[in-house]
Amino acid sequence: MERKYRQKGYMDDSGREEKPRQPKKPREFRAPLVAGFREVIRCARCGAILSAEVTWDSQCPQCRADLHTCRQCVSFDTAARFECTQPIPERISKKDVRNQCRYFQPRKRVERETSFASSKPQDARKAFDDLFKK
């Protein structure tokens, strides 16, 4: 069979050398460092994370706002009748003042963990040094 092109190596297997295949090393399994998720209760006024359960007389530790309010509730919806998804008999006018609603459940938010406990820098200087570490 005559070669169509005269370039060296076209349809020519004589110039190729096959490399001996080496067996692949088994890969070591490492769990990826992925940030997890957590459920938190935040203050509706200042956004502070609340650690304890919300009781009738509890207040935010930072801004001293009442926590047993309509704005902190799961059922609070500005588009619903009386701004509540539960069947309440009358509208509660002040949504950020403590009330005794029997349907109250604190709103829990699912947030992504943005930092790892082992990689938290102790101070700003160490964080800066870690950023430009070789």
C-alpha positions in Angstrom: 0.0 0.0 0.0 1.4 3.3 -1.0 1.5 6.2 1.5 -0.8 9.1 0.8 1.4 11.6 2.7 5.1 11.6 2.8 5.4 12.9 6.4 7.4 10.8 8.7 5.2 8.9 11.1 1.9 8.9 9.2 0.5 5.4 9.3 3.9 4.2 10.4 4.1 2.2 13.6 7.8 1.6 13.4 8.7 4.9 15.1 6.5 4.5 18.1 7.7 2.8 21.3 5.3 1.5 23.8 6.0 2.4 27.3 5.7 -0.4 29.8 2.6 0.1 31.9 3.1 0.4 35.6 0.4 -0.8 38.0 -1.6 2.0 39.5 -1.1 2.6 43.2 -4.3 2.2 45.2 -5.6 5.7 46.2 -5.8 6.5 49.8 -9.3 7.6 50.8 -9.4 10.9 52.6 -12.6 12.5 53.7 -12.9 15.9 52.1 -12.9 19.0 54.3 -16.4 20.1 53.7 -18.2 22.6 55.8 -21.3 21.2 57.4 -24.7 22.6 58.2 -26.2 23.6 61.5 -29.6 24.7 62.8 -29.5 28.0 64.7 -32.0 30.4 66.2 -31.2 34.0 65.5 -32.6 37.2 67.0 -35.0 38.9 64.6 -33.7 42.3 65.6 -29.9 42.1 65.8 -29.2 38.6 64.3 -27.3 37.3 67.3 -27.2 33.5 67.6 -29.2 32.3 70.6 -28.0 29.2 72.4 -30.8 28.4 74.8 -34.4 27.5 74.3 -36.8 30.4 73.8 -39.1 30.6 76.8 -41.9 33.1 77.5 -39.7 35.6 79.3 -36.4 35.2 77.5 -34.5 38.1 75.9 -31.7 38.5 73.4 -28.4 38.6 75.3 -27.0 41.4 73.0 -29.9 43.8 72.3 -32.3 42.8 75.1 -35.2 42.3 72.7 -38.1 40.0 73.6 -37.8 36.6 71.9 -41.3 35.2 72.5 -42.7 37.4 69.7 -44.5 37.0 66.4 -41.3 38.0 64.4 -39.4 35.1 66.0 -42.1 32.6 65.2 -42.2 29.9 62.4 -45.8 30.9 61.6 -45.1 34.6 61.0 -45.9 35.5 57.4 -46.6 39.0 56.2 -48.7 37.7 53.3 -51.1 35.6 55.5 -54.2 36.8 57.2 -53.4 38.6 60.5 -49.7 38.0 59.4 -49.9 34.4 60.9 -50.3 31.1 59.2 -52.1 29.7 62.2 -55.8 30.2 62.9 -55.6 33.0 65.4 -58.9 34.7 66.3 -57.6 38.3 66.1 -54.6 40.2 64.9 -51.7 40.9 67.2 -50.7 44.5 66.4 -47.2 44.7 67.8 -45.2 41.9 66.2 -41.9 42.6 68.1 -43.4 42.7 71.6 -43.7 39.7 73.9 -47.0 37.8 73.7 -48.6 34.6 74.9 -49.5 32.9 71.6 -50.1 29.2 72.0 -48.9 28.5 68.5 -45.4 30.0 69.1 -42.4 28.0 67.9 -39.0 29.7 67.4 -37.9 29.9 63.8 -34.8 27.8 63.3 -32.6 28.5 60.3 -30.2 26.1 58.6 -26.9 27.7 58.0 -23.6 26.5 56.5 -20.7 26.2 58.8 -18.1 28.6 57.3 -15.2 27.8 59.5 -13.5 24.7 60.8 -12.8 24.4 64.5 -9.2 23.2 63.9 -8.3 26.0 61.5 -9.6 29.0 63.5 -6.7 31.5 63.8 -6.0 32.8 67.3 -5.4 36.4 66.2 -5.4 38.6 63.1 -1.6 38.5 62.7 -1.5 34.7 62.6 -4.3 34.7 60.0 -2.4 37.1 57.8 0.8 35.0 58.1 -1.1 31.8 57.3 -2.5 33.5 54.2 0.9 34.1 52.7 2.6 30.9 54.0 4.9 29.2 51.5 
